[in-house]
Amino acid sequence: MAQNVNVTINNGKQHGFFIRALYFCFIGWWLGFAWLNVGYFCVLSVVLLPLGLVMLNRLPQVMTLRSSSGTSTNINVSTTMVQPGMGAPGVMQNSININVTLRTP
């Protein structure tokens, strides 16, 4: 009996501090100010209240490219077992996917 196991780990990478600092200095501060004003206008118009709340909740991400969902890791484990027999060999494949997300406050 032969068994093959493959493990793949994919970390969700965020932008580095230097890239985020450059983004904030050149784009983030004025885009964040405009985003904040549009968000407040949506909240005050009552009809667009849900959209305004989502915009205000995403303000740190717009200003600094900070991920609002935290860090995520995807793990994929797949196994293949081959059992030679008298006739055709028996092949059994299993695959497990795991997604872990760490939320930041």
C-alpha positions as CSV (number, residue, x, y, z in Angstrom):
1,M,0.0,0.0,0.0
2,A,1.4,3.4,-1.0
3,Q,0.3,6.7,0.5
4,N,0.9,10.2,-0.7
5,V,0.2,13.2,1.6
6,N,0.2,16.8,0.4
7,V,-0.1,19.7,2.9
8,T,-0.5,23.3,1.6
9,I,-0.6,26.3,3.9
10,N,-1.5,29.7,2.6
11,N,-1.2,32.7,4.9
12,G,-3.2,35.8,4.0
13,K,-0.5,38.5,3.9
14,Q,-1.2,42.1,4.8
15,H,0.6,45.1,3.4
16,G,3.8,46.0,5.2
17,F,4.2,48.9,7.5
18,F,6.3,50.9,5.0
19,I,3.7,50.6,2.3
20,R,0.8,51.5,4.6
21,A,2.7,54.5,5.9
22,L,3.4,55.8,2.3
23,Y,-0.2,55.1,1.4
24,F,-1.5,57.1,4.4
25,C,0.9,60.1,3.7
26,F,0.0,60.4,0.0
27,I,-3.5,59.0,-0.3
28,G,-5.1,57.9,2.9
29,W,-5.5,61.1,4.8
30,W,-7.5,63.0,2.1
31,L,-9.4,59.9,0.9
32,G,-10.3,59.1,4.5
33,F,-11.6,62.6,5.1
34,A,-13.8,62.4,1.9
35,W,-14.9,58.9,3.0
36,L,-15.8,60.2,6.4
37,N,-17.9,63.0,5.0
38,V,-19.8,60.8,2.6
39,G,-20.4,58.3,5.5
40,Y,-21.8,61.0,7.7
41,F,-24.0,62.3,4.9
42,C,-25.4,58.7,4.4
43,V,-26.1,58.4,8.1
44,L,-27.9,61.7,8.3
45,S,-30.1,60.8,5.2
46,V,-31.6,57.9,7.2
47,V,-32.5,56.1,3.9
48,L,-28.8,55.3,3.4
49,L,-28.1,54.6,7.1
50,P,-26.9,51.0,6.6
51,L,-24.5,52.1,3.9
52,G,-23.2,55.0,6.0
53,L,-22.6,52.7,9.0
54,V,-20.6,50.3,6.8
55,M,-18.6,53.2,5.4
56,L,-17.8,54.5,8.9
57,N,-16.9,51.0,10.0
58,R,-14.4,50.6,7.1
59,L,-12.7,54.0,7.6
60,P,-9.5,52.6,9.2
61,Q,-9.1,50.2,6.2
62,V,-9.6,53.1,3.7
63,M,-7.1,55.3,5.5
64,T,-4.3,52.8,6.3
65,L,-5.0,49.7,4.2
66,R,-5.4,47.8,7.4
67,S,-7.4,44.6,6.9
68,S,-10.6,44.7,8.8
69,S,-11.0,40.9,8.9
70,G,-7.7,40.2,10.6
71,T,-5.3,37.5,9.4
72,S,-6.5,34.3,7.8
73,T,-4.7,31.0,7.1
74,N,-5.9,28.4,4.7
75,I,-4.7,24.8,5.2
76,N,-5.4,22.1,2.6
77,V,-4.5,18.5,3.4
78,S,-5.0,15.9,0.6
79,T,-4.1,12.2,0.8
80,T,-4.0,9.6,-1.9
81,M,-3.8,5.9,-1.1
82,V,-3.1,3.3,-3.7
83,Q,-3.6,-0.4,-2.9
84,P,-2.4,-2.7,-5.7
85,G,-4.6,-5.7,-6.2
86,M,-5.2,-8.6,-8.5
87,G,-7.2,-6.5,-10.9
88,A,-7.3,-2.7,-11.1
89,P,-5.6,-0.9,-8.2
90,G,-7.8,0.7,-5.6
91,V,-7.3,4.4,-5.2
92,M,-8.8,6.4,-2.4
93,Q,-8.4,10.2,-2.2
94,N,-9.3,12.4,0.8
95,S,-9.1,16.2,1.0
96,I,-9.6,18.5,4.0
97,N,-9.7,22.3,3.8
98,I,-9.4,24.4,7.0
99,N,-9.8,28.2,7.1
100,V,-8.7,29.9,10.3
101,T,-9.4,33.7,10.7
102,L,-8.1,35.7,13.6
103,R,-10.2,38.8,14.1
104,T,-8.6,42.0,15.4
105,P,-10.6,44.3,17.6
